[in-house]
Amino acid sequence: MHQFTIEPMFGSEGWELAGFNIAFTNSAMWMLIAAVALWAFMLGGMKRELVPGRWQMMVETFTGFIDDLLEANIGKAGKKYVPYIFSLFMFILFANLLGLVPLPLAMVGLHAFTFTSHFTITGVLAIMTFAIVLIVGFWKHGFHFFSLFVPHGTPVPMIPIIFVIELISFLFRPFSLGLRLFVAMMAGHVLLEVLASFVIDSANAGIGWGLAIGGPSFILMLAICALEILVAGIQAYVFALLASLYINDAENLH
């Protein structure tokens, strides 16, 4: 599980602030790399040429995709959430894909770090979305926002029970939102690590074991790597989709 270990890049001494250690870690470094990569991607596609090039067209495709997603789930009011949902989607997508990049220095212990495989990161992203839902809900509807927990047509005797059930379900949303992404990314990388150990150990055991176990394991690794690229995109989409659905509840009380 070493690939998931968060380690200080420049040591942990002298990084104390108000009783907390704020050392710059490998997780922070890869978050910074993802943010810079996303910034460069957007900067290269914002030329606003009359005849867009491939890069500009790619950026416009992603922004159009998120715009359509929000309009389908929220309506016209979803326009103002495009910057947030787009940033959320692209940041998670870049994070997931960067974690799959094979580095030449992996042989000496330096490898890509998938920070979305940590619940502390995905949980914070989920809490940010949940905070927006609460702020928008109470700002726009006041205490009428609590009507979200009582579906229309609920029999009066059932209202207390349904209210509690819906409230608990609502409060678990940030947990489930962050947990889904964390589990998906961590499970994929653990599986690749296990298969890689099969390949290495069988090769060390001899040619026969290498061909019998290492060969199929290596082929399976390639297939799972391709699948992980697909999962990286799907998980970013699912996170953005659920975030838009939750915001829709705050906007329209559905």
N, C-alpha and C positions, 0 to 999 in steps of 0.2 A: 504493500500500500504506500510505498515511498513516493510514488508519483502524485499523491494527494497531500503530501506533507507541506505545510506552510512554513517557510524558513526565512529568517532575515537575510537580506542580500549583503548588508555591510555590517553584520554583527548587531547585537542587541544592547551593547553598553552605550550609555550616554544618550539614549533615546527615550528617556523618561519625561513625561509631561503630566502633571497633576495626578501622579500615582499610576499612570498608565504607560505602557511601553508602546511607542508609536514607530517602531523600527520599520523601515521600508522593506517589504517582503517580496517574494517571488510572485505572490498573488497580486499585490499592488502593481508590480512591474508589468504583468500581463494584462491587467486592466488598463494601464496606461498605454500599452501597445495597441490594444483593441480600440481605445478612444482615438489615438493618433491615426490608426489605419482607417477608422470610420471618417475622421475629419478629412484625411487625404482623399478618400473615396468621394466624399461630397464636394470637396473643393474642385476636384478634377471634372465633376459633372455639372457644375453650375456656370457654364460659359454662356448659356442662353443663345446659342447660335441658331439662326433661322433654319438651317439644315443640320440637325443634331448629329454628332458623331456617335460612335458606339458607346463611349463612356457616358456621354450625356443621356443617351437613350436608355442606358442601363439604370442610371439614377432616376430618371423620370418614370421608368417602369416600376421601380420600387415605391416611389412616392405615390404614384397613381394606384398601385396595389393597396397601400395602406389607406388612401383616401376612399377607395371603393369599399374597403372593409368596414370603415367607420360609418360611411353613409348607409350601408346595408344593415348595420346593427344599431346605429343610433339615430340616423336621419341627418337632416341638414345641420343639426346642432353638433354633429360629430366633427365638423370642419376644424373647430378650434382645438381639437385634441390630436390633430395630425402630427404636429411637431413632437409631442410626447410619445405617442404610440410608435411613430416611425423611429425615433431615437431608441426606444425600448427594443423594438424588433431588430433593428440593425445591430445594436450593441450586443444583444444575445447571439445573433447569427454570427457576427465576427468572432465573438468569444468562443463559440462552439467550434467553428471552423479552424481558428488558430490553434486550438488544442489538439487538432488532428495533424498539424503540419509536422512531418518528420524532419528533425534537425540533425545536421552532420555531427554535432557534438553530443548526441544522445549516448554514444559509446562511452563517454567519460562522465556520464551522470547528468548532463545538461539537456533537458528536454522541455518541450512545450508544456505549459501548465494550463489546465482547463479550470478556470476559477468558477465556472458555473456548476462544477461538480461539488461545490461547497454550499451547504444550506445557509450559511451566514450571508453569502452573496445573493443567492436567489431569494432568500427570505427578505432581505432589505429591498430588493426590486418589487417584491410582492407587497410589502408594507407601504412603499411609496404609492403604488397603485391604489391600495386600500384607503390610504389617507386622502387621495384625490376624490375617491368615491364618497367618503364621509363629508369632506368639505363641500363638495358640489351638492350633495344630497341635502344637508342642513341649510346651506346658503340659499338654495333655490326653493326648497319646500318647507323649511322650518321643521317643527315637530310632526308635520304631516308625513315626513319621511318614514316615520314608524309604520305607516300604512303599508309599506313594502312587505312587512312581515305578516300581514293579514290578507291573503288572496281574496279577490272579489268573489262574493257568493258564499263565503264561509259561514256555516250555521252559527248563530250567536253562542250556543253552549260550547262550541268547539274553539271559539276564538282564543281563550287563554292558552290552551294546549298548542294550537297551531302557531300562535305568536312565539311561544318559547322555542318550538322546534325550528321555525324559520329564523329566529334570532341566532340560535346556536349554529345553524347551517351558515348563516351570513358571517359570523365571527370566525368560522373555520376556513373561510375563503382564502385569506392570505397564506395560511399554513399549507393548504392543498395546492395553491398556485405555485408557491416556492418549492414544495416537496416534489411536485411532478417533474420539474426541470432538473432538479438536483439528482433525483433517482435515475432518470433516463441517461444523463450524461455520465454519472458515476458507474452505472452498470455496464455501459458500453466499453468504457476504458478498462474496467476490471476484467471483462471477458477477453479483450485483446491482450492484456497482460498475461492471463492464464494460458492462452493459446501460444503466446510468444515463449513462455517457459516450457511448454511441450516441445516446441521446435528446438530450442537450445539444449534441453536435457536429453532429448532423443538423439540429437546429433552427437552429443558428447558420449552417449552410450554405445555408439557404433553405427556403421553404415546401414545395417539391417533395420535397426530401430529408427534410424533417421528417415529411411524410405517408408517404413510402415506407419510411423506415427507423425514424424516431423513434416513429411510431404503433405498429407491431407490437412494437417493443422495449419500449415502455411497457406494453402489454398483457401481454407476457411477464413483465415485472417484477412486475406485480400477481399473476400466477399463481405465480411463484416465491416471492413474499412469503408467500402462503398456504401454499405447500409448506414454507417455512422454519419456519412456526409448527408444522406437523406434525412436521418434523424435530427441532425443539427438544424436543418431548415424547418422541419416539421415542429420541433419543440419551440423554436423562435416564433413560428406562426401561431401555435396553440397558446403561448403565453400572451401574444398580442391580441388574439381573438378573445380569450377569456377576460383580459383587461378591458377590452371594448364592451363586452357584454355586461361586466360589472358597472362600468361607467354609464351604460344605457339604463341600468336600474336607478342610478342616482338622477339621471336626466329626466327619465320618463316614468319612473316608478312602476315598471312592468314586473 
